[in-house]
Amino acid sequence: MALTNDDILLPAFYFKVEFTGIAGLTEQYFQEVSGLSWELEVEDLPAGGANDYKIRLPKGLRYPNLMLKRSMYADSKLAKWMEDAIQSYFTNPGAPQPTEAQTDVLITLMNHKGDILIQWQVQQAFPLKWNLAPFNAQESKFVTETFEFGYHSFKRL
C-alpha cells in the first residue's frame, strides 16, 4: 500500500522563513517560530425568554503575534529593517504608515531532503517588539534575539 500525504507526519525542526518586500533580505533561518494560530471571537447573547443557554454569534478572527527566535547576527538586515520601520511610525504621527513598514512572511516546512511539505503566508506583518536574551557569564550560549510581529492574517498555501 502506497503512502499518501495524509500518512506523513510533519517534522517541526526543518523550516525556513522568507520576507517579501524588504530590499536585500532573503530567506532567514530561525530556531523557533510561533504564533501561527487563530481564534474565532464570539459574542454571547441571551436567548429571548430562555435562561439556560445563550446564543453564540461569530464576530471575527483574532491572531496572536508572530514570534521569530534565533541566534543574533552582528549585522542583521532584519533588525535594521525593524528599527527603520519603527522609526517611520514616529516621523509623522497619524499619517498612513509606509508600505516599507510591512512585509509578507512565508514560512516553509520541509522534509529531510529540503522538499516543501507545507507553507503559510503571513500577510502584512509589521514590527512590534525586538528582544535580546540576557547575557550570563556563567553559561556558554549564543546571544539570542526575538522578533515579534503583528499581522493581519495568514493562509495555508
C-alpha positions in Angstrom: 0.0 0.0 0.0 1.5 3.4 -1.0 1.7 6.2 1.4 -0.3 9.4 0.8 0.3 12.9 2.1 -2.2 12.2 4.8 0.1 9.4 6.1 3.2 11.7 6.5 4.0 13.1 10.0 5.4 16.5 9.6 8.8 17.3 11.3 8.9 20.6 13.2 12.6 21.1 13.0 13.4 21.9 9.3 11.9 25.1 8.2 12.8 28.5 6.7 11.3 32.0 6.8 11.3 34.4 3.9 10.4 38.0 3.8 8.9 39.8 0.8 9.1 43.5 0.3 12.3 44.0 2.3 15.2 45.0 0.0 18.3 42.8 0.4 16.6 40.4 2.8 16.4 36.8 1.5 15.5 33.7 3.4 16.3 33.5 7.1 16.7 30.6 9.5 15.3 30.7 13.0 15.4 28.4 16.0 11.8 28.8 16.7 8.6 30.2 15.0 5.4 30.6 17.0 2.1 32.5 16.6 0.6 30.7 13.7 -2.8 30.2 15.1 -6.2 31.9 15.1 -9.2 32.0 17.4 -12.8 32.8 16.5 -14.2 35.5 18.7 -17.8 35.0 19.6 -20.5 37.2 21.1 -22.8 35.6 23.7 -26.4 37.0 23.5 -29.1 35.9 25.9 -31.8 33.8 24.3 -35.2 35.5 24.5 -37.1 34.1 27.5 -34.6 31.2 28.0 -32.2 31.4 30.9 -30.5 28.0 30.4 -28.4 28.9 27.3 -27.1 31.8 25.2 -26.9 32.3 21.5 -23.3 32.5 20.3 -22.6 34.5 17.2 -19.2 34.7 15.4 -17.6 38.1 15.5 -14.3 37.7 13.8 -10.9 36.1 13.9 -8.1 37.0 16.3 -4.5 36.3 15.6 -1.7 36.2 18.2 1.7 37.9 17.5 4.2 36.1 15.2 7.4 35.3 17.2 10.7 34.5 15.5 13.7 33.5 17.6 17.3 32.9 16.5 20.9 33.5 17.4 21.9 37.1 16.8 23.9 38.2 13.8 26.4 41.1 14.1 24.9 42.8 11.0 21.3 41.8 10.8 19.3 43.3 7.9 16.1 42.2 9.6 16.9 44.1 12.8 17.9 47.1 10.8 14.6 47.0 8.8 12.6 46.7 12.1 14.5 49.7 13.5 13.8 51.8 10.3 10.1 50.7 10.3 9.6 51.6 14.0 11.3 55.0 13.3 8.9 55.7 10.4 6.0 55.3 12.8 7.2 58.4 14.8 8.4 60.7 12.0 4.8 61.7 11.0 2.4 60.5 13.7 -1.2 60.0 12.4 -0.1 59.7 8.8 -0.7 56.4 6.9 2.2 54.1 7.5 4.5 53.5 4.6 4.3 50.1 2.9 8.0 49.6 3.7 7.0 49.2 7.3 5.0 46.0 6.4 6.1 42.7 4.8 4.6 39.4 4.0 6.3 36.4 5.6 6.5 33.0 4.0 7.1 30.1 6.5 8.0 26.8 4.8 8.1 23.5 6.5 10.4 21.0 4.7 11.3 17.3 4.8 14.8 15.9 5.3 15.6 16.4 1.6 14.6 20.1 1.6 11.4 19.4 -0.3 8.5 21.7 0.6 5.8 20.0 2.7 3.6 22.9 3.6 3.7 26.7 3.5 2.0 29.5 5.3 1.9 33.1 4.1 1.6 35.7 6.9 0.1 38.8 5.4 1.1 42.4 6.2 3.3 41.7 9.1 4.6 44.8 11.0 7.2 45.0 13.8 6.1 45.2 17.3 9.0 44.2 19.5 12.6 43.2 19.4 14.1 41.4 22.4 17.6 40.4 23.3 18.1 37.5 25.7 20.1 38.3 28.9 23.8 37.9 28.9 25.1 35.4 31.5 28.8 34.9 32.2 28.1 31.5 33.8 26.6 30.0 30.7 28.2 29.2 27.4 25.4 30.2 25.0 25.0 32.3 21.9 23.2 35.6 22.1 19.6 35.1 21.2 17.2 37.7 19.7 13.5 37.5 19.3 11.5 39.4 16.7 7.8 40.0 17.3 5.3 40.9 14.6 1.7 41.8 14.5 -0.1 40.7 11.3 -3.4 40.9 9.5 -4.0 37.3 8.7 -2.3 34.2 7.4 -3.2 31.4 5.0 -2.0 28.0 4.2 -0.8 27.7 0.6 
